[in-house]
Every structure is written in structure tokens, then in C-alpha cells.
Amino acid sequence: MSLLVQDIVRMGMKQLEDAGVDSPKHDAETLYCWLMHVRPDRFFMEWAEGADDRTTEQYLDLIARRAAREPLQYIIGTQDFMGFTMKVKSGVLIPRLDTETVVEKAASLLEGQKDPDVLDLCCGSGAIGIALAKMTSAKVTSTDLSDIAVSLTRENASANSAGVTVLHGDLFAPVKRKKYDMVISNPPYIKTDVIPTLMPEVRDYEPVEALDGGDDGLDFYRRVIEEAPDHIKDDGLLVFEIGDDQGRAVTALLADSEFFDEAEVSQDLAGRDRMVIA
């Protein structure tokens, strides 16, 4: 007897549930829709249809990858961010919902400025810089040390028709001594000894160099704060995404710098510390 779509999706859900995946129903349905090019809002119309052997095999192969805790975004190759579709791939950090709060705050701080220059450090997939370029009149430059990240940011900028200049290099190195109205960064900020405790999707698949912030998680903040005075205009802003337990530590680093005024810590939608602005 041939299987129905509902049968194979339920099989997928059970396999993902047994593997400890957080959202087995969502992921099982998403993988089917992606495989069969079905819009999620039309999925219910497929439910009672038959699933041929080839479809079943391909679908269960995808389920097996997700059950091995490969991130859903790496399997389907995209992640929605601020309403824009970002391509993602192994070797580049997947954009997070938490980061959308940072972008919204940054966009509000740029409001009213005419064509401000913005520098996005550690750009990864390019999500932050691309969203700011689309949401504001900012002239955005994005930098990253990773070849994969630079290539992917250029691809995402083109796909989203965002006028972002993408440069390869370590932090400020590619921009020489140019100064910006805003420098924004979501740098690696996880403590080295915490990385082995992270969920498998992150620990086993996402690039450790995009996660590891050193023994105390603050290595990149120190470097950016030290180098920033040569690259931020006198009335410019530095915007950091932070871990939810790093607000006090990052503001202390900024206070030790004579260049910045008093820093402000802002929260995400869950009320957790998520960004520092100076």
C-alpha cells in the first residue's frame, strides 16, 4: 500500500522528536514543503495525496540529516531575517531572531541622518548590513575575515538588491583609516569553555571561529573598542550585540576607554540584555 504525504510527514515528526529536535512538527513540515516546492500555507492541500517512492526516499534522507541535528537552515539553505531572505551555508553563522532587535535599534538611531556611513564588522551572512541598507539611507560597508562569509554576503546583497560594499579582512583592516557614523558588530562572544556545552546544532555545525570569544568571551569587544577611535566620527556610535550576561562587562570595557561617553545597555523582546550602544 502506498504511503500518503501525511504518513511520511508523521514518520518524519516522530524521528525528529526521538532525536530531541526542539520543533519536530515545524521542521518536518518545512522539509517537505522545501523538497516539493510547496508554499507552507498550501501544505494542507497535500496532506491526503499519495507520496511516491522517490519522494519518500528523498524526504526521509532530509529528515535523517535533521535528526543528526544538522541545522534546518543549512539543509534548506535560507533563513528569513527582518523580512529578507538570506542564503546560509556551512561555515557561516546562521542569523538569529535576537539580532533583529539590534538591527531595529540601530535603524532607529540612524533615522533622520542623510546617507550615514555604517560599518558592519564580522558580517557573516551579511544580514545586519543588508537589513540596514534596505531599511535606511545608510551607505554600508561589511567586513569579515572569512572567505566564505565575504562571498555569501556579496551573494545576499545582490539577491536583496542592497548596495553594500563587502571587504575581506580582519575587523577594521580593510577600511584603512576611514571614519563612520556607526560601527555595528555581532562578534564572537561565547566563552571558549562553554562551546562544548552548546546544543548540537551550534556546537557541531556552526563555525567555531564565529562563536569563540576567548576565555571570558570578550576578546573581540576589547579589540574593537581599542581600534574604534580611528574609525568612528566624533559624534558617531558603536553598537554591539552581546550575550545576555555581558552587559556590565562590555560597558566596563567602554568606560575604560577615554573615547566613548557612557554606554547604554538595551534589551531584546524577551527582556534580556542584548546590545550595548556607546
Helices and strands as residue ranges (DSSP letters): E 3-4, H 5-18, H 24-36, G 40-45, E 50-51, H 53-67, H 72-76, E 78-81, E 84-87, H 97-110, E 117-121, H 127-135, E 139-144, H 147-159, E 164-168, G 173-175, E 180-185, G 192-197, H 200-203, G 208-210, H 219-227, G 228-230, E 232-241, H 247-256, E 264-267, E 273-277
